[in-house]
Amino acid sequence: MIDPDDLAAFQAAVADARPLPASDRVQLGSPMPPPRPLQHLADERAALHESLHGAIGLQDRLEGGDEPNYLRTGLTSSVLRDLRRGRWVVQDEIDLHGLNREEARLLLAEFLAENIRRGRRCVRVVHGKGLGSPQKISILRQLVRGWLMQRDEVLAYSQARPQDGGEGALLVLLRAQKNQPAKASGKS
């Protein structure tokens, strides 16, 4: 319930208020892009540098497993180790459950291209465990692994940790977006 004295005081305070005149401002161009998290980018660069140039300890030599993984030729095994350990932040994810092979291949290619364009480096690809497939074999799992190895933008992949999908998902490390040179204007 509003106190009548408070209401009267408010109305007296705003009695001579007038609406602001209409603004003739024009919004030029598209909205500003979102800010880039500089510390996050610095952390990723540091993790990649350490992966590429850091020393390999005893624990790294002992660690290994039967899980699927891929590492592009020329990169050190520490890149894969850091990916497997979750040192890279997953920035996007795609779920390919229920798609046929052609739909999955096209959607995966679009997903990778979009993430490269947006400068994302680590993504999760969920392909499923094949529990609904005949003989419980995931055909899509095998296809996705092959497709990823054929893509130039894929530096490495590793099976996701159990809390991130386990054998039903892959963590994929993408190359950094190449800087595009500015195009010359055709106007004279």
N, C-alpha and C positions, 0 to 999 in steps of 0.2 A: 504494500500500500504506500502510495506517495504522500508525503506530508504536504498539505496545502500551502504552508508557508514557504517550503523549498520550491514548490512549483511556481509560486508567485514571484519569488526572487529570481528564478531562472528566466521566466518570461520577461521580467523587467530588464534583466541583463542583456537579452538578445532582441529586445523590441525594435531597435533601429538597424538590425543586421539585414544585409541585402545579399542575394546570391551573387557569386563572382560572374563577371561577364564571360561569355563563351570564348574559348581560346581558338585562335586561328592557326594553331600549331599543326604541323604535318609530321607524321612519323616517316622518316626517310629510311629506306633500306630495310633489311631484315633485322630481326632482333640480334643482339650481341650473342656470340657463342658462350657456352658455359665456361666458367673459369677452369683452368687446368691445375690440378693439384700438384704443385711443384715438388713438395716433399715426397709424395707418392712416386713421382717420376724419378726423383733422386734415389729413393730406396730401391726401385727396380733396376736402375743403372748400376748401383752398388752391388746388388745381388748378382746381376749378370757378370760384372767384372770379377767378383769373387769366384763365381762359378767357372769362369774361363781361365783365371790366373791364380786361384788359390791353391794351397798345398793339399795333397790328397793324404788323409790320415788313415790310420789302421781301421777305424770304424767304417770309413768309406770303402775300403778294400774288402771288408767282410760283408758289407751290405750288398744284397742282391736278391733276386727272386725269380720266380717263373712268370711273373706278370708281364703282359705285353708292353713293350716300349719301343721307341724309335728315336734315333738321334742322327741328325744330318751329318754327313761326312765333314770333318774339319772342326767339329765342336768337341769340347772335352766332356768326359763322362760326368763331371760335376754339374753340368747344365741339367742333365737328366736326373741326377740325384736331388738337386734342389727342386725340380718340378715334382718329383715323386714325394718329397717331404712336405710339400705345401708351402714353399717359400714364396711362390708367386701367387698373387691375389687373383682369384677367378673373377673376371670382369664381365662375362656374359656366358650364356648357356643356351644350347639347343637340344630339344628332345625329339628324336627321330622315331619313337615308338609308333607302331601301326602304319608306317609308310612303306610303300613298295620300293624296290631298289632304285628305280628311276626318280621317283619323288624325293627320296632321301638324298641321292647324289646331287640333284639340282638344288635342294634346300641347303645342303651342307656347303656347296660352292658359293651360294649367295651369302650365307652366314659368315664364311671366312672372309669374303671380299668386303662385306660391310664392316667387320671388326678391324680389318687392316685399314680401311678408310678412316675409321674413327680412332685409330692409334691404339687399339687395345692389343695387349700382348699375350694374355693367358685366358683361355676359354675352356668350357667343359662341353663335351659332346656326349650326350646320353644316347646309347644305342640299344640298351636293354640286355638282359641276360639270356634271352631266348627261351624263357620258361613256357611261353605260349606256343613255341614253334614245334614242329614235328621232331621227335626224338630229343627234345630240349636242347637243340643246337641253334645258336644264334647266327644265322646267315648274315644279318646286317652287321653284326660285330666284326666279322671277317672282312666284309666289303668296306666298312668305314676305315679300318686300319690300312687297307690297300690304297684307298682314295687319298688318305692323309699323307702317306709316304710319297705319292705322286705330285703333291702340291708344293710349288716352290716357296710359298709363304709359310709352310710348316717347318719349324726348326727341330721340334721334338714333340713326342707325346709319351704319356705314361698312363697306366691304369690308375684310376682315381682311388683315393684312400677309401676305406669302408664307409666312413661318414659322408663321403661325397659321391657315392654311387658304386664303389668297389668295381667288380668285374663288369658292371653294366654301364660304365662310363669311362671316358678318357679325358685327361687334362692335356691340353694342346698349347704349346708355346709357339707363338707367331713371330715372324720377323717384324722389325720396326718399319713403319711406313716410310717410304722413300720420299724425300722432299721433292715436290714437283716444281720445276722452274716456272717463273711467271711467264704467261703467254703474252706475246706482243699484241697490242691492239691493232686491228685492221683499219682503224679510222685514220684519216689523213688530216 
